[in-house]
């Protein structure tokens, strides 16, 4: 009987701990997936802040840029407006709310 009381006491002390972990859990509304593509710039829309890239394996797509997007040409940090159609770039992006959001863009070849 003493064992049962001890077991019940231990179980009762664990119940608040199990319940407390559920209180602090946060549900993610959108899973972010990281992807990368290297390809040719097909279009740039400065007003919409987007870049369309066609990859070598028919991958790529349209990428949204924002204030967190880093764009590099060699060791120089550049802006979306500095990119040119026909240049080859590597893009690392995340999928957020159904859009490809570019995190990092680097110029691979300018064709010069």
ZIBELDA-V176893 format. One record per residue. N is the residue number from 0. RES is the residue in three letters. OMEGA is omega in radians with two decimals (* if undefined). Layout:
[[N;RES;OMEGA] [N;RES;OMEGA]]
//
This chain:
[[0;UNK;3.13] [1;UNK;3.11] [2;UNK;-3.13] [3;UNK;3.10] [4;UNK;3.12] [5;UNK;-3.14] [6;UNK;3.11] [7;UNK;3.13] [8;UNK;3.12] [9;UNK;3.13] [10;UNK;3.12] [11;UNK;3.12] [12;UNK;3.13] [13;UNK;-3.10] [14;UNK;3.11] [15;UNK;3.12] [16;UNK;3.12] [17;UNK;3.12] [18;UNK;-3.11] [19;UNK;3.13] [20;UNK;3.11] [21;UNK;-3.13] [22;UNK;-3.06] [23;UNK;3.14] [24;UNK;-3.14] [25;UNK;-3.14] [26;UNK;3.09] [27;UNK;-3.11] [28;UNK;-3.09] [29;UNK;3.09] [30;UNK;3.13] [31;UNK;3.11] [32;UNK;-3.10] [33;UNK;3.14] [34;UNK;3.11] [35;UNK;3.09] [36;UNK;3.00] [37;UNK;-3.12] [38;UNK;-3.08] [39;UNK;3.06] [40;UNK;-3.14] [41;UNK;-3.13] [42;UNK;3.06] [43;UNK;3.09] [44;UNK;-3.10] [45;UNK;-3.13] [46;UNK;3.14] [47;UNK;-3.12] [48;UNK;3.14] [49;UNK;-3.12] [50;UNK;3.10] [51;UNK;-3.08] [52;UNK;3.06] [53;UNK;-3.13] [54;UNK;-3.12] [55;UNK;-3.11] [56;UNK;-3.11] [57;UNK;3.02] [58;UNK;-3.09] [59;UNK;-3.11] [60;UNK;3.13] [61;UNK;-3.09] [62;UNK;3.09] [63;UNK;3.04] [64;UNK;3.10] [65;UNK;-3.09] [66;UNK;3.13] [67;UNK;-3.13] [68;UNK;3.07] [69;UNK;3.11] [70;UNK;-3.06] [71;UNK;2.96] [72;UNK;-3.00] [73;UNK;3.13] [74;UNK;-3.11] [75;UNK;3.04] [76;UNK;-3.11] [77;UNK;3.14] [78;UNK;3.12] [79;UNK;-3.13] [80;UNK;3.12] [81;UNK;3.13] [82;UNK;-3.11] [83;UNK;3.04] [84;UNK;-3.12] [85;UNK;3.08] [86;UNK;3.06] [87;UNK;-3.10] [88;UNK;2.96] [89;UNK;-3.09] [90;UNK;2.98] [91;UNK;-3.04] [92;UNK;3.02] [93;UNK;3.05] [94;UNK;-3.13] [95;UNK;3.13] [96;UNK;3.09] [97;UNK;3.14] [98;UNK;3.03] [99;UNK;-3.12] [100;UNK;-3.11] [101;UNK;3.07] [102;UNK;-3.07] [103;UNK;3.07] [104;UNK;3.08] [105;UNK;3.14] [106;UNK;3.13] [107;UNK;-3.10] [108;UNK;3.12] [109;UNK;3.13] [110;UNK;3.12] [111;UNK;*]]
//
